[in-house]
Amino acid sequence: MRFGLAMVPGLLILLAGCGGDATRYPIACPRPAILGEGADLTRYRAGAPEDLTSLETDAKLVQVQGGCGRGRNAIEMRLAVGFTVDRGPAYRGREVPLPWFVAVVDNRTQRVLTEQGFQDFLVFNPNETRASGMSQSVDITLPVGDDRRAQDYTVYVSFRLNQEQLAMNRRRGVR
């Protein structure tokens, strides 16, 4: 009997932690990935042959950072991407626009459920030929419940490419 009474205060302390704020416990989070064919954005001067002398910028998606929190019947995901940009001899500006998007894919059907586009800008310092930076943080809501879990989603990030840029990336392969 003494043993049981001695355990009561310890059990009360343990139970006091239950039923509190559920958001302080880690939750599952889909792992974001960079889409291989969309990881490079190479721009050449319009109308010029695609060679080193007409290269304006060569940008790469280099990382994805993020995390998840719990929402009401949803996972609230926040992420940001890292860029590096090389300035070519044909580029005359200092600010480079970087259009990119996030696509959420249903792993069960391989369908794209949502796609959100963004645009960030990277600024070169004077006499600088390479710049790196992070995008704005973006929020994505993923519904979860009885029939949906974090593992049911894949989150991809990619540059927004035109047909010629996509074809070039496919020809040269992932760099």
C-alpha positions in Angstrom: 0.0 0.0 0.0 2.8 2.4 0.8 4.4 1.8 -2.6 1.1 2.7 -4.3 0.7 5.9 -2.3 4.3 6.9 -3.0 3.7 6.7 -6.7 0.6 9.0 -6.7 2.5 12.3 -6.7 4.7 11.1 -9.5 1.7 10.0 -11.6 0.0 13.3 -11.0 3.0 15.2 -12.3 3.1 13.0 -15.4 -0.6 13.4 -16.0 -0.4 17.2 -15.6 1.6 17.2 -18.8 -1.1 15.4 -20.8 -3.9 17.3 -22.4 -2.0 20.5 -22.6 -0.8 22.3 -25.7 -0.4 19.6 -28.3 1.6 21.9 -30.6 4.7 21.6 -28.5 5.1 17.9 -29.5 6.7 17.2 -32.8 4.5 16.2 -35.7 5.2 14.5 -39.0 6.2 16.8 -41.8 6.4 16.0 -45.5 10.0 16.3 -46.7 10.3 19.0 -49.3 12.5 18.3 -52.4 13.9 20.3 -55.3 12.6 19.0 -58.6 15.7 18.0 -60.6 14.6 19.3 -64.0 13.6 22.6 -62.5 16.7 23.3 -60.3 18.4 25.5 -62.9 17.3 28.7 -64.5 19.7 29.8 -67.3 18.9 33.0 -69.2 20.6 34.3 -72.4 20.3 37.7 -74.1 17.2 37.6 -76.3 17.9 36.8 -80.0 21.5 35.9 -79.4 23.0 32.4 -79.8 23.2 30.5 -76.6 26.9 30.8 -75.7 29.0 32.2 -73.0 29.1 35.7 -74.5 25.3 36.0 -74.4 24.8 34.4 -71.0 22.9 36.8 -68.7 22.3 34.7 -65.5 22.7 31.1 -64.4 20.7 30.4 -61.2 20.4 27.3 -59.1 18.1 26.1 -56.4 20.5 24.8 -53.8 18.5 24.1 -50.6 15.0 23.9 -49.1 14.5 24.8 -45.4 11.3 24.3 -43.5 9.3 22.9 -40.8 5.8 22.1 -39.8 3.3 23.1 -37.1 -0.1 21.7 -36.2 -3.2 23.5 -37.5 -6.9 22.5 -37.2 -7.1 19.3 -39.2 -4.0 20.4 -41.1 -0.3 20.6 -41.2 0.9 24.1 -41.5 4.2 24.0 -43.4 6.6 26.9 -43.7 9.5 26.7 -46.1 12.1 28.8 -47.9 14.5 28.0 -50.7 18.2 28.9 -51.2 19.5 30.3 -54.5 22.9 30.9 -56.0 23.1 33.1 -59.1 26.1 33.6 -61.4 26.0 36.8 -63.5 27.2 36.3 -67.1 28.9 38.9 -69.3 25.6 39.9 -71.1 23.8 40.9 -67.9 23.6 44.6 -67.3 21.4 44.8 -64.2 22.1 44.3 -60.5 18.8 42.7 -59.5 17.8 39.3 -60.8 14.2 38.1 -60.7 13.8 34.5 -59.6 10.3 33.0 -60.4 9.7 29.7 -58.5 6.9 27.6 -57.3 5.8 24.9 -54.8 3.8 21.9 -55.9 2.1 19.5 -53.5 1.7 16.0 -54.9 -0.6 13.3 -53.6 1.6 10.2 -53.2 -1.3 7.9 -53.6 -2.5 9.1 -57.0 0.7 11.1 -58.2 -1.6 14.1 -58.9 -0.6 17.6 -58.3 -3.0 18.9 -55.6 -1.9 22.5 -55.4 0.7 24.8 -57.0 1.7 28.2 -55.7 4.0 30.6 -57.6 6.4 33.1 -56.1 9.0 35.6 -57.2 12.1 36.7 -55.3 14.9 39.0 -56.3 18.6 38.6 -55.7 20.8 41.7 -55.8 24.4 41.7 -56.9 26.8 44.0 -55.1 29.1 46.1 -57.3 31.8 44.0 -59.1 30.2 40.8 -57.9 29.6 37.9 -60.3 28.1 35.4 -57.8 25.3 36.0 -55.2 23.5 33.7 -52.9 20.4 34.2 -50.7 17.2 32.8 -49.3 13.7 33.3 -50.6 10.8 34.7 -48.7 9.2 32.2 -46.3 6.0 30.7 -47.6 3.2 28.9 -45.9 1.5 25.8 -47.2 -1.5 24.1 -45.6 -1.9 20.3 -46.0 -5.1 18.8 -44.9 -4.8 15.8 -42.5 -7.3 13.6 -40.8 -8.6 10.1 -40.7 -7.8 9.4 -44.4 -4.7 11.8 -44.8 -1.3 11.9 -43.2 1.9 13.8 -43.8 3.3 10.7 -45.6 0.6 11.1 -48.2 2.2 14.2 -49.6 5.4 15.2 -51.4 6.3 18.9 -51.7 8.4 19.9 -54.6 10.1 23.3 -55.4 11.2 24.4 -58.8 12.0 27.4 -60.9 9.2 28.5 -63.2 10.7 27.7 -66.6 9.6 28.3 -70.1 9.6 25.5 -72.7 13.1 26.3 -74.0 14.6 26.5 -70.5 13.0 23.2 -69.5 14.3 21.5 -72.7 17.8 22.8 -72.0 17.7 21.4 -68.5 16.6 18.0 -69.8 19.3 18.0 -72.5 22.2 18.8 -70.1 20.8 16.8 -67.1 20.9 17.6 -63.4 24.0 19.6 -62.5 
